């Protein structure tokens, strides 16, 4: 029997085994869940980074405007 034929026979045998199907299903589900969790964590991290970047930029602007004697009310207006 050639290698491709052996592989096909093996796949058919494995596919017929209910326990193997169930294990494969749960393995695929776990891998999918892990990928989803990593993607979500990455998105959260990017959002946090953007927020920190905006806060840093705002703080620099506030400092600059205070040096130019802007009032807190003027600064609030500029940041809104």
Buried (B, 14 or more C-beta within 10 A) or exposed (E): EEEEEEEEEEEEEEEEEEEEEEEEEEEEEEEEEEEEEEEEEEEEEEEEEEEEEEEEEEEEBBEEBEEEEBEEEEBEEEEE
